[in-house]
């Protein structure tokens, strides 16, 4: 698209565009990790100690977000915002205090550190017992960067909009009536320092290109949509957008939407299911990853996001059978390009890899430095050290860090490279489900219902016709114990959520879930298109 054409289209819908300026002026134009920033971090820690803190950490960060959205042949939204500042967290009298500011100068950072200590002293009166922190390895000078090839913020907006318009045109030519497309990008530059002696500098990137294409029946009475769910959000750069090939895939997605118009509506009943990674990741997210957050289990999320069926902990760890022996669920923050991957978490902990579910049995939970000692007895029984798994995160400098989900992955078949066709071949009457759809789940993550994007019947070991209006209902333990086969390493894919909300005030976290396709037996399927 030529620049003149871009500007003409943009001017025509100026009311729909939002360009957000940088939030706050910077007192010092230093770069992440340079001498001036290190001096500011040390000033915060010194001021906190002088005010009486027994522990302190500081995060100095700059976050830039960009989003572009289109519909058919027009731009519907553009936002490019940047914010910078710092937050200081302290322990004093056994309680936490936190304060933040966007005025980045030495006097301000000292003032904010003292304010955090004052807050901690006030909070101490409400604590039943003092905070105990698990030990952490000191990192004197750590550097980490997402493994990107192309910085998305160095790519012209014109190129991005042009690509979206080309994809929209391809979908319209493929039979879609309506098309929405968008791109989202994040760059987070973060410096962390603590009184434990750690100092780390990280630059994190995230990218999400996506489309929704909608087909309409000839009489206008039926609408069917198809989302670009094969394209995952990733911790990568603009190269991820290019490799997603929206233009090349748009006709296929449009054809799926058109085919759904005449697809047969599912007959409710019990079916064997093969769930593709583009769908299964969400079921993992909701029924495994969320209920194994330790703060949720202990009730700290009850007022907002609910609790967990995994309670009391002593009745579940090492005893609760989540699934059959073939089920192994790994937590990590190291997979290249995964959304939750980092060098160190927001407490300066290098994340480790651990099994939440080991051979079908609940084996571990998500922890921070404060939470790991809560599981000390379990870890000692297992001969494991009491340490944080590195699951602390804050969405920006102005938010306090707390326990957030790592990448949580269902591991593939380690003994055999089972293919998708082998999973399908073992089914007489079933359904293949691709893509995430609408879902609901109760506040304990026990009862749930999941839809999808594209559904095909499976008959006598073969993929058959497309069907629609499919959703399945689960009770978490019964569902995962019905899984009798998973794909091998060659079928493993990574998908994820760009925005996962938690906490009060709410914070957003990005997280990936890797998995192979998996087979589940005798699952209850309902028809979402029928009216009572």
N, C-alpha and C positions, 0 to 999 in steps of 0.2 A: 504494500500500500504506500502511495506517495505521501510526502509530508503535507502537501496542500489538501489532499483528500482527507487525511487524518484530522487536520485542524478544522476543516469544514464540518465534518461529522461531529467533532467534539463541540464546536460552537453551537450547533443545532440543539444539543441536549445539555447545555452548560448547567442548567438547574439540577441535573442529576449527578454532577461531578462534585467531588469533595477532595480538596487538597489540604491536608492538615499540616501546618507549619511545625517546625521543631518545637518541642515543649521545653521552654526555658533556655536562657542564655548560659553558655559555658563560661565559668570564671577562668578556666585554663584550657587551651586547645591542645592538650597532650594526647598521645596515642596510648592504647591499652598496653599496660606493662612498662611504660617508660619511667624514668627517674622521678618525674613530678608526681605521677600517679602512685608510685611506691611510697613516696614521702607522705602523701595524703593518707594512704592506708595505715602507715605506721603511726601517724599522728592520731588517728581514730583509736587504734589499739592502746597507745600510751595514755590518752585521755580517759579511756574506759577503765584501765587499771588504776590510774590515779584517783578516780572517783569511787573505787571500791569493787570493781568487777573482778570475779575470780576466773572468768573466761570471757572472751569477746571475739567476734569475727566481723569483717566488713566486706561488703560486695559493692564494687563500683561497676556500673554497667551502662551500655548504650544499646538501645533496642531500635531497630528500624523495621517497619512493616510496610508492605505494599500489596494492594489488591486491585485487580482490574476485572470488571465483569461486563459481559455483553449479552444482548438478546438479538438474535437474527442478524440484522445489518446495522445495529446501533450500539453505542457504548452506554451502559446503564449505570456504571459506577467506577470511580477511580479514587484511590486513597493512597497517599504516601506520607507516612508519619514517622517521626523519630523522637525518642525521649532519652534523657540521660540523667543520672543521679547516683546516689549511694544510699545504702542502708546499713545500719550498725545493730547487731544483735549481741546481747550480753547476758551473763549469769551473775546475779548478785543476790546474796541471802537465799540462795537455792532456787531462785525463780528467774524466768526469762523477762527481758525487756527488749523492745525494738523501737527504733526511730529512723526516719529517713528524710532526705532533702535533695533537691535538685540544684542547690547552690554549691558548686564544687570548688571550695577553697579551704585553706587550712583552718581558719578560724571557725568556719561553719561545721567542719567535720568534727572538731573537738567539742563544739557545743552540742551537736546531735549525739555524740557518744555519751556525754554526761546526761543528756535527757533520757537516753535508753537505760542508764543505770538508775535514775530516779524512778522510771517506770517499773523496773525490776523490783526495786524495794517495795513499791506499792503493791505489786502483784504477790509478793512473798506472803502477805498476810492471808491470802486465799488458798495457799497450797497446803495440802495435807502432809506432803513429804518433799524434801528437796530433790531437784533434778540431778540425776547421775548420768554422766556421759561415758559411753564406751570409749576405749582408747583409739587413737588414730595414728597412722604413720605420718611423720612430718615430711612435707614436700617443700624443699627450700626454694625451688624455682621451676615450676611445672608449666609446660606449654602444650596446648592441644587445639586442633582445628578440625571441623567437619571436613570429610574428604571430598571437597567439591572440585570441579574442573572449571566452571564458569560462574563468576559472581553474578547472581541475578540482578543486582542493583547497578551493574555495569552494562546491562543490555538495554537498548533504547526501548522506551514505551511503545514507539511506533511498531517495532518488530513484534512485540508481544501482542498488541492489538491486531496487527495484520494476521498473525497466526490464528488468533481466535476467530476472526472473520472468515478466514479460509476454512477452518473446521466447521463453522456454522453453515457455510455454503455447501460443503460436502454433505452434511447431514440433511439439509433441505433438498438437495438433489436426490438423496437416498430415500425420500418419502416422508421425512419429518415435517410437521406443520409448525412446531415451535422449537426453538433451540436456545438454551442458556449455556454460556461457557464462562470460565473465569480462571484466574491464576492468583495464587497467594504466595507471598514470600516473606521470610523473616530472617534477619541477621541479628544475633545477640553477641555483643562483645562484653565479656565479663571478667573482672579481676577479683580474686578472693584472697584475703589474708586473715590469719587468726593468731591468737596468743599462743597457740601450740607450735608456732614457728612455720606454718605453711604459707606459701605464696604461689598462686596459680593464675594463669592468664589463658582464657579460652575464647574461641570464636565459633559460634554455632549457627548453622544455616538450616532452613526448612523450605521445602517447595511443594506446592500442590496445584497441578493443573487439573481441571475437571469440567465435565459437560453433562447436561441433562437434555435429552432429545425426547420430544413428545409427538406421537402420532394420533390422528383423530379419524374416527370412522366417517364414512361417506355421509351418513345422516346427522353427524355431529353429536351423537348420543353417547359415544364411548371415547375415552381418552386413555392412552397407555404410554407410560414413560419408561425410558431406559437411561440409567446413569452410567458414567464412565468408570464403574467400579473396578475394572481390571487395572486401572491406573491408581497407584497408591500414593499417599503423601509420604515423602521421604526426607531424610536429613541430608539433602544433596543440593546442588546448585541448578543453574538454568539448563545444564546438560540433561537433567531429568525431564524437563519439559520437552526438549527436542527428541529424546528417546521415546517419550510417550506416544509420539506420532498421532496426535489428535486428528489431523487431517486425513490420514490413512485409515484410522479406525472409525471415524464418524459414520461412514456409510454402513458399516456393520452394526453399529449401535442403532442407527435409524431403522435398519431392516429388522432388528429384534423388536423395536417398538411397534412397527407395522405388523409383524407376525403375531404379537400379543393381542391385537385387535380381534383376530379370528381364532385364537387358541381356545381349546376346550377348557372349561372351568373344572377345577379339580373336584373329585368326589371325596368327601370327608371320610376318614378312616385311619387305620393303622398302616404305615408304610415303612419300608427300609429306606434310609436316606444316605446319599453320598453328598457331602457338603464340601464345596470347593473352597480353597483358601480365601478367595475374595469375599466369601460369606462367613466362613467359620471363624475368622479372626474376631468378629464382633461377638460371637457367642463365647469365645475364650475371654474376651475383654470383660463381658458382663458377668459371667458365671464362674470364672476362676480368678481373674486378676483383681477385680474389685473386692470380692469377699475375703481375699487373703491380705488386704491392707490392714496392718495391725492396729492403726488408730481407729479404723472403722469397727473392727472387732471389739475394741475396748469402749466403744460408744461415743467417740469424739466427733463423729459425723452424723449422729442420730438426728440432729435438728435440721439437717440439710439433705444429705444424700442417703441416709439410712444406716443400718447396722449390717450384721452378717450372721448367717446361720452357723458359722464356725465359732461356737461359744457354749460352754466355757472352754478355753484353749486346752486345758489339761485333758479334756475328753476327746480331743481331735488330733493333736500333733502326735504323729507316729502310730495312730490308731484308726483314723477315719479313712475308709476306702473311697476315694474320689472316683476311681475307675478300675478297669482291669489292669493286669500287670504290664501290658503294653503301653500304658499311659505314663509318659514322663513329661513334666512341664518345667521348663527352664526359665529363670529370670536372669537378665543381664542388661548391661548398658554399654556394651562394647562392639556390637555388630556394626560393621561399616555401613553408613547410610541409614541406619535405623533412627527413628525419631527421638528416642530417649537416650541415645548413645552420647556419652561425654567422656572426658578424661578424668574428671573428678566431680563429685556432686557438690551441692551448695553448702556442705559442711567440710569440704576439703578431703573427702573420703574417695579413694579410688574404688569404684564399684567392682564387686566380684560376681562371678557366675555361681548360681546355686539352683538346686532343684526344689521348687515349691511342691511338686508331686513327684515321688520317686517310686517307680514300679506300681503305680496306682494308689499309693498311700500318701496322705498329706505329710510333708516332710519339713517345711519351713514357711516363714512369713516375711513380708516386706517390712524393713526396719530402717530407722535412722539411728544416730548416736544415742539419743535419749531413749529410744524404744528397745534397742538390743538388750540392755540389762533386764528388761521385763521378761525375756526368754532365757535368762541365765541358767536356770535349772535344767531346761531342755538341752541347751547347748553343752552343758557339762556332762549330762547323761550320754550324749553322742560323742563326747571327746572332741568337741569343736570349740574354737575360741569365741568369746563374747565380743563380737565386733559388728558394727553397722554394715549393712549390705550396700550402702551408698545410694539410698533412695530418697534423698532430700533435694527439694527443688523449690524455687520461687519464680513466678512468671516475670518479675521485673524488680528493679532496685527498690521500689516503693512497697514491696510486699515481703512479709516475713517468710522464710523457707519452712517447709514442713514435709511430711512424708508424701511422696508422689510415686506413682506406678512406674516401674522399669519396663523394658521390653519383656513381655511374658509370652513364651513360645511353646506350642505343642510340638514335641520332637518327633521327627520321622522315624520310620521303622529302621532300627539299627542293624537288624539281622538280615534284611532282604530289601532290595530296591523295588518294592511293590509299586506297580504302575496303576494309573487311574483305571485302565481297562480291567485289571485284575480285581479292583474294588467293585466295579460295575458288574463284572462277570459273575459274582457271587450273589446276585439279587434276582429274584423272580418278579417281584412287584414292588417298585420303588420310585423314588424321585431324585433327580440330580438338581441341586440348587446352586446358583451362582449369584454373587453380589449381595451387598447389604440392602435391607429394606427397612420397613417400620418394625419396631419392637417395643415390648413393654416388659418390665421385670419388677418384682415386689421389693420392698425396702430391705429385706434380708438376703436378696439375691438367690432365692430358693425356687420360686415359681416364675416362669417366663414364657414369652411367646415371641417368635422371630419370623419375619417375612424375608423376602429376597428380591432379586431383580429379574432373573430368568430361570424358568423351571422346565425340565424335560422329564417325561415319564421314562422309567426303566422297566423293560419287559423281557424276561428270560435272558438276562445278562447283556442286553443291548439298549442303547439310548434310542428312545422313540420320539413321539411328537412333542412339540411344545405345549405346555399347559399353563394355566394362570390361576390367580386368586389363592395362592398357597401360603399357609403359615403353619408352623408346628409349635406345639406346646410341650414344655419340659418341667420337670422337677430336677434340679441340678444333679443330685447324686444318681438318680435313676437314669438320667440321660447319659451322663458320662460313663456309667457302667454298662450302657447298651452299645458302646463303641467297641467293635470287635476287630477292626483293621484300620491301619493308617498307611498312607503312601510312603514310599521310600525317599531317599535324599533327592532324587531327581525330580520329585514333584513338589518340593518345598518352595514356598513363596512368602514374601514379607508384605503385609498390608498394615494399615494403622489408622489412628484417629488424630487429626490435626489439632482438635480442641476437645479436651476432656476436662470437664468442670469438677471442682471439689473445693471445700472449705467455705468459711464465712469470715470476711468477705470472700466471694468466689474468686478462684484463680484457675487459669487454663494451663493445661500441660499437653504436650504432644507425645504419643507413645505408639510404638509398633508392636505387632504380633506376627510372628512367623509360624507357619504350620503347613503340613501337607494336606491334601484332601483326606477325608476320613469317612468311615462307614458306620452308621448307627442303625440298630435293629428295632423294629416294632415301635415307631414313634407316632404319636397322635398328631394327625394333620387335619386342619380345619379349612373351610372355604371362606375367605375374607370378602367375597363378592356377594354372598347371599344375605338377604335381609330377613330378619325374624318375622 
